[in-house]
Amino acid sequence: MVVTKTIELASNNDDAQTNKPNMPTALYEKVLPEKALFKTAPKLHKGQVALVGAGPGDPGLLTLNALLLIQQADVIVCDRLVSPEIMALKPENSELINAGKSCKEHLLTQDETNEVLVQQALKGKRVVRLKGGDPYIFGRGGEEVEYLIAHQIESIVVPGITSASGCSSYAGFPLTHRDFAQSVTFVTGHRMKDGTLDLDWKAFASSDRTVVFYMGLANAQLISDNLQSQGRSAETPVALIERGTTPKQRVVVTHLSGLPDAIKDNNLKPPTMIIVGEVVSLAEKNRSLAERVSNHSRQTG
Ligand SMILES: C[S@@+](CC[C@H](N)C(=O)[O-])C[C@H]1O[C@@H](n2cnc3c(N)ncnc32)[C@H](O)[C@@H]1O
């Protein structure tokens, strides 16, 4: 039997008496003063797993549903990319299991993580699998849900703000702007097991496209070389955003040909996002425009 689950509405819960959510009762009223929001708030039942996107770092970018589910958890299985401020929102009596996924460091393998989710759910726990950004964008959320379905564990998925959106906004430029980019592509810069990074470089070389590389730091030379050899200008602006949306955010703006050196010179480390495209030039333009407007209002106000 395949078990799928859409988010259950709080107002539509038949077994509320026997399977009460573990949530402080005041929480709905506190977080959701509007009755309309209360009706659509998700409930996490015993033996269910919620895959929850935690966004790119700033706790203010959590969704309301993410916060409500975190507050109901008996067990939270988290990744390294989830910020300490977000972890501080977990209920005091909940258990924390650190899966610790980053490029090189895996406290738990993916297989072990899948199994932990199943075992905790079978124990009757309310499980929140908390993942950086969006669980379904380079987050292996798809594999985890498949495993849960195969083991007949009910799951719900709450999308999060993916780091491409968070980092570009906080760095001061849009991913698309109709004068510069007609499309945006999210790409993994992580090589496959056989060491290849077999991507559609020709398509990414089109000058009216923004290309966002997740996990691209280690392969920056290859990214720069391949895009240029397919015709993307060496002068194309590139933004490197390290720990975007957090107090430790660093933004480095360079050009395609200078990408590998910019990483070395600035000693950039994961998590860093590489964004290639003309839209990056808007960061500088928007900043100087904003400064001019605020100077003007200071002078006239
Ligand atoms: C395994 S992927 C996970 C992506 C995540 N699911 C999302 O939607 O953002 C990890 C990569 O996302 C990017 N990333 C995640 N959070 C970031 C942040 N706060 N700042 C910059 N890059 C980030 C980095 O490129 C990092 O190597």
PDBQT file of the ligand as one rigid body, heavy atoms in Angstrom, charges set to zero:
ROOT
HETATM    1  C1  LIG A 401      22.782  20.221  -0.207  1.00  0.00    +0.000 C 
HETATM    2  S1  LIG A 401      22.426  21.813  -0.878  1.00  0.00    +0.000 S 
HETATM    3  C2  LIG A 401      20.938  22.136   0.011  1.00  0.00    +0.000 C 
HETATM    4  C3  LIG A 401      20.099  23.194  -0.629  1.00  0.00    +0.000 C 
HETATM    5  C4  LIG A 401      18.820  23.489   0.133  1.00  0.00    +0.000 C 
HETATM    6  N1  LIG A 401      17.917  22.377   0.105  1.00  0.00    +0.000 N 
HETATM    7  C5  LIG A 401      18.108  24.739  -0.388  1.00  0.00    +0.000 C 
HETATM    8  O1  LIG A 401      16.994  24.649  -0.897  1.00  0.00    +0.000 OA
HETATM    9  O2  LIG A 401      18.722  25.827  -0.279  1.00  0.00    +0.000 OA
HETATM   10  C6  LIG A 401      23.611  22.788  -0.033  1.00  0.00    +0.000 C 
HETATM   11  C7  LIG A 401      24.060  23.993  -0.830  1.00  0.00    +0.000 C 
HETATM   12  O3  LIG A 401      23.065  24.995  -0.798  1.00  0.00    +0.000 OA
HETATM   13  C8  LIG A 401      23.677  26.272  -0.802  1.00  0.00    +0.000 C 
HETATM   14  N2  LIG A 401      23.298  26.965   0.441  1.00  0.00    +0.000 N 
HETATM   15  C9  LIG A 401      22.461  26.526   1.388  1.00  0.00    +0.000 A 
HETATM   16  N3  LIG A 401      22.290  27.452   2.350  1.00  0.00    +0.000 NA
HETATM   17  C10 LIG A 401      23.062  28.505   1.995  1.00  0.00    +0.000 A 
HETATM   18  C11 LIG A 401      23.327  29.784   2.569  1.00  0.00    +0.000 A 
HETATM   19  N4  LIG A 401      22.756  30.168   3.711  1.00  0.00    +0.000 N 
HETATM   20  N5  LIG A 401      24.171  30.604   1.913  1.00  0.00    +0.000 NA
HETATM   21  C12 LIG A 401      24.742  30.248   0.760  1.00  0.00    +0.000 A 
HETATM   22  N6  LIG A 401      24.530  29.068   0.161  1.00  0.00    +0.000 NA
HETATM   23  C13 LIG A 401      23.691  28.202   0.767  1.00  0.00    +0.000 A 
HETATM   24  C14 LIG A 401      25.179  26.057  -0.877  1.00  0.00    +0.000 C 
HETATM   25  O4  LIG A 401      25.553  26.104  -2.232  1.00  0.00    +0.000 OA
HETATM   26  C15 LIG A 401      25.311  24.665  -0.302  1.00  0.00    +0.000 C 
HETATM   27  O5  LIG A 401      26.485  24.036  -0.769  1.00  0.00    +0.000 OA
ENDROOT
TORSDOF 0
